[in-house]
Amino acid sequence: MHNTSPTWLSESPDDPFSVHRSASAVLDGRGRVVGWSEQATALLGYQADEVLGRAAREVLIADGDEAVIAEASAACLRQRGWFGLLPVRDRAGHRVFVGFRARKVRRLDSTDEWLLVGSLAEDIVQWDIDRAVLDGFFRRSPVGVAVLGPDLRILRVNRAIARFGGLPTEAYRGLRTADFLLGPDTKLIEDRLRGVLATGRPLIFAEQRCRLLRDPQKELIVSVSAFRMEDPSGKVLGATEIVEDVTDRHRARRRLALLNEAGARIGSTLDVARTARELAEAAVPALADALSVDLLEPVPRGEEPAPDAMGPLRRMAARSILPDALRVMYPAGHLFSFPEDTAPSRCLAERRPVLEPFLEGRREWVAAEPERAARALAMGVHSLMVVPLAARGVVLGLVCLWRAQRPEPFEEDDLTLAEEFAARAAVCIDNARRYTQQHNAAEALQRSLLPGEVPEHPAVETAHRYLPAHASAGVGGDWFDVIPLSGLRVALVVGDVVGHGMHASATMGRLRAAVHTLAHLDLAPDEVLARLDDLVDHLATEQRGADGTTPPIVGATCLYSIYDPVSRHCVMARAGHPPPTVLGPDGRVRPIDLAAGPPLGVGGLPFEAAEVELDEGSLIALYSDGLLLAGQRDIDQGLALLRSALAGPFHSLEHTCKAVEDLMLPERPTDDVTLLLGRTRVLAAENVATWKLSSEPTAAGRARTLVSDRLTEWGLEELAFTTELIVSELVTNAYRYAGGPLQLRLIRDGHLICEVSDTSSTSPHLRQASSTDEGGRGLFLVAQLSERWGTRYGRNRKTIWAEQPLTARQGE
């Protein structure tokens, strides 16, 4: 039995003691039933005529329950009323627990009677639970509850809302949301509540910003749910709003989202500057209003910084949502040092993050840079975080973050997030630094293997472009060369080793060295390619026998051409390389029927040479396939575009190179690009003298006379003696060992070149003759009297040549 003091509440449809739901009976002073309601019949089954006039003890009390009933009756008499649970016997004889409320009433005749109102115990228990829940919502719930009328004025709030708004609960009645929230936040929630009132659709967990009028700088995030209230007839009574402070949860979720975004955004390339910019883009404006990334000076160059993290810093990125912030911040690329005793300098020295929530009172900052500090404070900068960029135990630089527009200062959670950003970025920057270091070394190796300044040559005017591929592709194996040959001829060479990386560059260097050696042997282009093919095959075989850690040599391509400014003939051959493009002086492209040939390293197939005659001023262009295929073009499209770019007119070959680069390479290429341009020159006829000589004993004497006369005509009498000796020895050697007609040629252009050609393929050799030998001193004498000498071979002939230097005056 539950015994409390009597309690009467206003009726509601759910109240088990309401007149609509409760059973009622009246007992007189002797305990007889003198009143019986229809609800009592429905509850216990007794009709009114079965109980009226009878003692309640006889009809309604089961055997064994007398003591309980007596105790309740005594309490009711003492207290003049009673509330509790009692067992009652229904018409079927079952024991039913009923919750009673008893009140003493007086009739007109001054007699006393007792009004009993009751309901099933389970209905009362459920009602008590409902009342406890409702009471809990308004008195104990940590979640805010507000009841609003149809006009959105507050009818009642619970204690959580009262704490949230900073007013006592009773002070909210009659207020509107605008009385304690900022305008934009008020409009959003009231628009949502009007939608709930109009449609009846509930609002569920809608998050929004919430700023209180009493503390507008503090930003809160709340989750709002709401439902419409109606009476039994469907009339709208208002709305109940449930408000939960989810600021911490929102910030945690936002931090996680920012970290995920930063992880996806930062480090997309192996470029130090790009990684720094990505860090700035990820943090502004999500975390800070302004940010700068500064790296110790060696880091952008790919070098490792000093262990003490001291030295100047290079500004790598600066980003801000403040329009004038970049006037205060150092620009990207600026080299500087932070003053001592400031937050950044402490961060570097102590290798730990520094949080300064409020800057206005920081005297050391103002004292170190008063002008910059004053401008920053005038812009509203009020909070600062500085986080070191450290990876693998090495401090690379630091990140500075400021707030100005956002009113709340940085706090510990923000510092933790900034450290996460910096940690991720630091690893990416260190990876990029290491890659830059390796890439710079590879590029240095590659450039050391390529020609530096191409020397001027009387046969051609040249210009070139070499553009390495994008850093992500690695260094390549493209090369070019302009190689002076005997007889004022020149070799123009372009080649390409398949693949990228240090191994491709090293292979390129070996092939280029081989080309130089073969060129100075005065071999024909097809013979040079055949020898290169053997070399590549040998290198591949050598590589297959290695430990397998080095990438295999896939192959290489090459175009080798020789131009003679005396005859205007150009002989060329190619091994799987794109064909040359020749632009005549008249501006028309001249097709050259040049067999493609197999790439170097295939082996077993011959190379074919083609010979063309070029007019003076013709432009010959040699290039790698990276130029043609850039921008996802095919070979034909690339050739058409190249011919269009070469058409000009241009003031110089350098301008032509620039035009080709601008038109065909708008972006950094994905493959190495090599372009070599040569504009042909022709040696003036008065600088060349050619004679045919018969193979007879008098040939040497005739040659000496012809040479002496021509040198006198050229004003080179002082060279007559040595030249006659050289020519005499060369002609005598040809007459003695070759036979057949001879050709003698003199060329004057910076050097005096003597050439003697015969039909023999016998190769002369220089040797040291002993004192008893009758011969063998001819070539030795030639070598002593000339600066250079050598032998070259052509079709059915060989030529021995010797060069003597001319002074500037002699060459005029």
Beta strands, then each sheet from edge to edge (+ up, - down):
strand 1: 23-27
strand 2: 33-36
strand 3: 81-89
strand 4: 95-106
strand 5: 112-120
strand 6: 144-148
strand 7: 154-157
strand 8: 203-212
strand 9: 215-230
strand 10: 236-245
strand 11: 290-296
strand 12: 313-320
strand 13: 335-336
strand 14: 354-356
strand 15: 383-391
strand 16: 394-403
strand 17: 460-467
strand 18: 476-484
strand 19: 490-500
strand 20: 556-564
strand 21: 569-575
strand 22: 581-583
strand 23: 589-590
strand 24: 610-613
strand 25: 619-623
strand 26: 673-680
strand 27: 688-693
strand 28: 742-748
strand 29: 751-758
strand 30: 788-794
strand 31: 797-805
sheet 1: 2+ 1- 5+ 4- 3+
sheet 2: 7+ 6- 10+ 9- 8+
sheet 3: 13+ 12- 11+ 16- 15+ 14-
sheet 4: 17+ 26- 25+ 22- 23+
sheet 5: 18+ 19- 20+ 21- 24+
sheet 6: 27+ 28- 29+ 31- 30+
end
